């Protein structure tokens, strides 16, 4: 068994399920911190507080729309304002601006940061980032449904937008006509959208209340394990002029919270460097994301794309290819949103989907050692390319 697989087994089997802010997430953080220190890295832990669910804000938004539907026949303008506020809040949250997240109950988590100094003066800085928590297996991520998951969430959001328009038109008609006789038809028209949103809410609520997080072998013990192995190798074979920061983030599954808290403290230090998030690199074909985002897609800076493409072309045996990542926001997305040079390295199946994503089958036995080994080699080659520039 290779070292990277040893790390992966410890995280996904010996520790296992690692929900955001959970006791097992804490155990995983302790293990990563001990491992980094044993490698000889300079290590620190940064504590922060986080909500415990990435879907909670969306669920609250749905609740507000159900309230608006109940209120509309009595106060149409109130229903419209509630709907408008819900849509605006969710747009802000999807663009990494915390609104509801700020007032939600929170628990403690932390980011583990290990640093490797170069042999000469540090002229460059590269961050390798991977989250060590795991997600709950909501039915929206069932293997038979997962290819449509982004579509389901997008149509749910569009349903909210349509309802807001309907309630706005209904309240205007009621105001100018001084009667609710005709505005009520706008209310009737909103029923299918409210019903759809209610179904999505029930699925989210059931998953959050009655399921436990997965073992998270691929998502994302694989990414953290590759980072640890890369750190072990480069602690012995140090780069000349490039400082490496290895960052294991907590609470990614709560909405990339660990990354956002890390960037709150360190974004300016990283302005001239590069960031790579390693996410779900344990099964399938090696890819690097050149664009990323669900509702809003952000392009990776061309300087970074060219650098990684050059590395991929020079190492054809790794079969690393570019990918547009539209159904997931990785730890790179908050960095891209802040104008940093960041990229997600990921592995996908033949349909460009994540195998066992957020599902019960995300276990150690389904990991492909060849994929994590290729990822390790690819990351090392990228780092050496950067150092040689």
Phi, psi and omega in degrees: 000129180289164180297320181297325178287330174296315177299316183296319179295318180300316183289316189266340181251302183293320176268310174080219184310128187225068180296152178307131178069006183283169177296323179289330174297319177298317178298319179296318178299319178297318180297316180296318179298315179298318181295316179299318179294321180293332177288336181104017180278155169279120191236141171216154177243134179246116182277149175206170177247144186217152166293164187260357184221139176277345182259356185298318181296321179294319179296320178296320177301318178295318178301319179298324179288325176294319175299316179300320180295323179290322186281332190309313183298339181263311181226089184298320182294324178294318178300318179296314182294321177296316180296317180297318179295320180296315180296314180299320180294316181293324176298317178298315181297319181292340178258026174067024175251112187281124178238286175299324183302330183291332185255001180280153177301143185227156175229172186276143172214185179198157173257138178253124186238120176242141184236143176237118180279150176281172179287328178253198179295138180283105179259342182226159179222133176232134177253127171255121188234139175204141181271147184248005174270171180227162189258162173277146183274077177294150181298339177295345180250015176304140182308330180281346186247338194302330179294342180254003187301314180297322178297319181297318179289322179295316179293329175295316179294319178295327175299322177296318179296315180299317179298321178299318178296315180299315180291328176293315178295319179297318179291325176295314180298318180296323181292313185280329181269350180056031177206151178259010184301317183262333181295337182297336179292330175293325177295314178301320182296337182278346185304313181300322180290320178296320179297317179298315179297323179296321178296315178300319180297316181298319179297315180295313183298317180298314180298318182290326186271329191237007176237156176253155181302153179290171173292339175059043180292309177281319184244086009215041173300331180297313181296315179296320181295321177296318179300316179297320180291319176299318179297320180297317181292314185280350171288334178265327180243070189295147174288163185280310189232011186242121175276136181248128172250122176257118187239115174261115187260144173268161169059033171295323182286355173265007179114044182048037185295315180302318178296316181297320179292324177297315181291329176305324183269327194238003186305317183292327177294335185263001188304323182262000184258194179238148176236137175232123172262131178256116188221123177056061183249026185256352183213133171102210188259133184290130181221158172231131187279124177263344172217152184207146175136151182267288179282326180234120182262129180245134179277140173288137179309139185300328179302317181286319178300315181297321181296314181289321178298320177301317179295317180297319181293328181282345181232066186298337181294340179279341176056038177277129183227158180288156182212141169264115186262100187254348185252010183207143171250112182274185175296346177285333188298314177300325179291316177298323179297335180264008177082017179273161180271097186227154181208143176262130172256129192213168175230139185226166177273190183296338179262013182062029176253163179272117179298134176060024185296123178052039181227165185297338181278004178280075185236164183304320184298338181266001178285141177257110184302325180299324181290315180292327178293319176297319179298316178303311181296320181297315180297316179298318179295322177299313180299320179291326176296314179299316183295329183279345183290000000 
